[in-house]
Amino acid sequence: MTAELSEVELTKWFPVSFHEISDPWAAPEPSKGALIKLDAGEYVVLDYGKESRQLTVRIPTALDASACLASLFREVPIPRSRILWRRADVRLPKHIAASTVVAPKATRAAKKK
């Protein structure tokens, strides 16, 4: 999966230590990466391109990628509008997969006299 995030969002949503990647043979742009363990136990690799502001989440082939993304989205509030690409065989969780999001109606407090 690939998503567009600002560096502020990246550090807020993924409060882990990233390693700088400046080798042009390792990444097409100055980047940083991290190996993280999700609460459900899966490990994923995060690659963040500093110029493109693109986060790539690499999921091991031995894992169910749809279940792994469901675990990720339970922990990280990445909006659907920020998702740029995912494999065709991977489903997004229902709460993130909706094409439109309906927020609950706001209720007004009764006026005090």
C-alpha positions in Angstrom: 0.0 0.0 0.0 1.2 3.5 -0.7 -0.2 6.7 0.9 0.6 10.3 0.9 1.5 11.8 4.3 3.2 14.8 5.6 6.3 14.2 7.7 4.4 15.6 10.7 1.6 13.0 10.2 4.2 10.3 9.8 5.9 11.0 13.1 2.5 11.5 14.8 1.0 8.3 13.5 4.2 6.2 13.6 6.1 7.2 16.7 9.0 5.0 16.1 12.7 5.5 15.2 13.3 5.7 11.5 16.6 5.1 9.8 17.8 7.6 7.2 18.3 6.1 3.7 20.6 8.3 1.6 22.1 5.6 -0.7 20.8 6.2 -4.2 21.1 2.5 -4.9 18.8 1.7 -2.0 16.0 4.3 -2.6 15.1 6.6 -5.5 15.0 9.6 -3.3 16.2 10.6 0.2 14.1 8.4 2.4 13.7 6.9 5.8 12.5 3.5 6.8 11.5 1.4 9.8 10.5 -2.1 10.7 7.4 -2.0 13.0 5.4 -4.6 14.9 1.6 -4.0 14.9 -0.4 -4.7 18.0 -1.8 -7.8 16.3 1.7 -9.2 16.0 2.4 -8.6 12.3 5.7 -7.0 11.2 5.7 -4.5 8.3 8.3 -2.3 6.7 7.7 1.4 6.3 9.5 3.4 3.6 8.9 7.1 3.5 10.1 9.3 0.6 10.9 12.8 1.9 10.4 14.5 -1.5 7.4 12.6 -2.7 5.8 12.4 0.8 4.8 8.9 0.0 4.7 6.2 2.6 5.0 2.6 1.3 3.9 -0.2 3.7 5.6 -3.4 2.7 3.8 -6.5 3.9 5.5 -10.0 3.9 4.1 -12.3 1.3 3.5 -15.0 3.9 0.9 -12.8 5.6 -2.8 -12.1 4.6 -2.3 -8.6 3.3 -6.0 -7.6 3.8 -5.8 -8.7 7.5 -2.5 -7.0 8.0 -3.9 -3.7 6.6 -7.0 -4.1 8.9 -4.5 -4.3 11.8 -2.7 -1.3 10.6 -5.8 0.8 10.2 -7.0 -0.1 13.7 -3.9 1.6 15.0 -3.3 4.4 12.5 -6.0 6.9 11.3 -4.8 7.2 7.6 -7.7 8.8 5.7 -8.9 6.9 2.6 -8.2 10.0 0.5 -4.5 9.6 1.2 -4.2 6.1 -0.1 -2.6 6.3 -3.5 -2.2 2.6 -4.4 -2.8 -0.9 -3.1 -2.6 -4.3 -4.6 -5.7 -5.3 -6.5 -6.2 -8.5 -4.4 -6.0 -6.6 -1.1 -9.2 -5.3 0.5 -9.3 -2.2 2.7 -11.1 -2.5 6.0 -14.8 -1.4 5.9 -14.4 1.7 8.0 -11.7 3.0 5.6 -13.1 1.5 2.3 -16.2 3.6 2.1 -16.2 6.0 -0.9 -18.0 8.5 1.3 -17.8 9.0 5.0 -20.9 9.9 6.9 -20.2 11.6 10.2 -22.8 11.4 13.0 -25.1 14.4 13.2 -24.0 17.0 15.8 -26.4 17.6 18.6 -26.9 21.0 20.2 -26.9 21.4 23.9 -30.1 22.9 25.3 -29.8 26.6 26.0 -29.5 27.5 29.7 -31.8 30.1 31.1 
